[in-house]
Amino acid sequence: MSSTTLTAGGPPRAAAPPAAPDAVPLRRMLAFMAMVFGMFMAILDIQIVSASLAEIQAGLSASTDEIAWVQTAYLIAEVIMIPLSGFLARMLSTRVLFTLAAAGFTASSALCATATNIDQMIIYRALQGFIGGGMIPSVFAAAFTIFPPSKRAVVSPMIGLVATLAPTIGPTVGGYLSHALSWHWLFLVNVPFGIVVAISVWNLVDFDKPNLALFKNFDWFGLLGMAAFLGSLEYVLEEGPLDDWFDDQVIVVMTVILVLGALLFLYRAFTAKEPIVDLTAFTNRNFAFGSLFSFIMGVGLYGLTYLYPVYLGRIRGYDSLMIGETMFVSGLAMFATAPISGKLSTKLDPRVMMLMGFTSFALGTWLMSGITHDWDFRELFIPQILRGFGLMMAMVPINNVALGTLTPDKMKGASGLYNLTRNLGGAVGLAIINTMINDRTALHYDRLAERVRWGSQIAEDRLSQMAASLSAGGLDGPNAAIGQLVGLVRREASVMAFSDVFLFLTALFAGLCVMTVFIAKPRAGVKADAH
């Protein structure tokens, strides 16, 4: 075909040059940005209430055991939806699924703010987690199918930043909202943004088409098995450390349901005509290792987001606002590192970037292993920077390695599995961390108590000084001194347990450094959809 065109009454004119093959239409970019913001809200809500549970507990007149379900209900529901969302996206299309998820998440957020008792709150939080969970994998799938590989340096850091930054700053945002306004605004803040996301996605997203014929082959038994498996697993991991694991009858029953659910789910995954979750993505070595790395990153991401507030609240006596202000450093470090990691992803071997990230994270937790009872913002500053830098440096190449060589037909299901591994890593990590804190605190308390006993001259001298000081203040000196000394021993035992947990995390991430040698460097990316 000629490269010129004729104009009426004029000389030939050169035809417009063809669009650059890697150009992304503005409409598609705006649609993706709306989806990313929706994912940010869904992930943020995992942790936004963590620093404000005391305020919610007081507002709903709930017990300590009951208030924990504000978190647990969200996590159990979300962990079921995340792998299911891949099938639903294929059946309904990304546009319909994401719009329904954003609208449902917005409505359930408003319901959470209207809760007047703990039962209502638990039901609304479960709805919020289940419906909102559909937004998270859709963004990862879209990023690696609608954008060409040349755009990965921009897109991958964006979703990596959201996936890691949202849970990290959750306690900070929650602390500010509950202090400045009330706990109701932890949920009301989602409403205006959720409405904008739902409207934007409905009008802008055109990535794929629905395949409603899949509904005829919907695997209800597979869904039942998956829900029983993942829901019971999340419950056991959440409640196990609090209830002495298998000493509690409910934990035993839930473990049996977990095993039966897993067997049913796996059987249907390999025999159903259209399985709920396509596990064949794990035959891709890079996806398998990327998912393993994502699992362990979940341990570090959610583990430290939990550990810092517990230390600052239990040992330092900080309130939710002070905890949020102290932890904001990690978020800033991630934000600053995101463009750097994006740039480096085009120049460095992803295995080198992962090694840098894992090393930084391990160094940060190793520094934290020297923790004492008087550490505050200054001592936590460098470890938090290393943590934020390490998370971003590792997460971007892990995303690229895990999803960057999959074909578009595998992407939606694989994205759900990949995101599930991060959440399960967080659940397993928190279970291990809580168990370690409980067991190691008891161990260190017994060892310290052996040294602080009658017959120890140092202990008796300290006790006499404390008794004299308390008596001078008009108190019952000897008894008050003993109580105070017991409190000191318990505090120091807790701090030593925190140190042990940080050493465990250091060893875990040092092991990841070794495992990077098993990763094959991606040679080809997923091509963009032609829609």
Secondary structure by P-SEA (a helix, b strand, c coil): cccccccccccccccccccccccccaaaaaaaaaaaaaaaaaaaacccccccaaaaaaaacccaaaaaaaaaaaaaaaaaaccaaaaaaaaccaaaaaaaaaaaaaaaaaaaaacccaaaaaaaaaaaaaaaaaaaaaaaaaaacccccccccccaaaaaaaacccccaaaaaaaaaaaaccccccccccaaaaaaaaaaaaaccccccccccccccccaaaaaaaaaaaaaaaaaaaccccccccccaaaaaaaaaaaaaaaaaaaaaaccccccccccccccaaaaaaaaaaaaaaaaaaaaaaaaaaaaaacccccaaaaaaaaaaaaaaaaaaaaaaaaaaacccaaaaaaaaaaaaaaaaaaacccccccccccaaaaaaaaaaaaaacaaaaaaaacccccccccaaaaaaaaaaaaaaaaaaaaaaaaaaaaaaaaaaaaaaaaaccccaaaaaaaaaaaaaaaaaccccaaaaaaaaaaaaaaaaaaaaaaaaaaaaaaaaaaaaaacccccccccccccccc
